[in-house]
């Protein structure tokens, strides 16, 4: 993880993590952060109740884990 993260970078990661259509694998590919690093950012920058809500929302959600997703997605470049 970056030692010094800008507020804009953190806000971008939080937005990506909340989005249903952006998987942790895509965040890793685009921003270089593992799922654990994203969770750490979320825990450190959200209120406790918001973090719990987010964790409940993404836990077990296939769309946040490409390997668990029912559908293979094609990426358009």
C-alpha positions, 0 to 999 in steps of 0.5 A: 500500500502507498505510504502516503495516499491523497484524499482524492485517491482514497475517495476514488477507492471508496467510490470503486469499493461501493460500486456494484459493478467494480470487482476487487480484482478490477481495483487490483488491476487498475489501482494496485490494491488488494482486497485486504488493502481496500478493506483497510482503507474503508475501515480507516475512512468510513464511520464504523456503521458505514463500514459495517454496512459496506462489509455486509453488502459486499460479503459473498457478493459475486459481482465483487469477486470475479472468480465467484461471478456467475457471468464472464464479463467482456472488457471493452477497450 
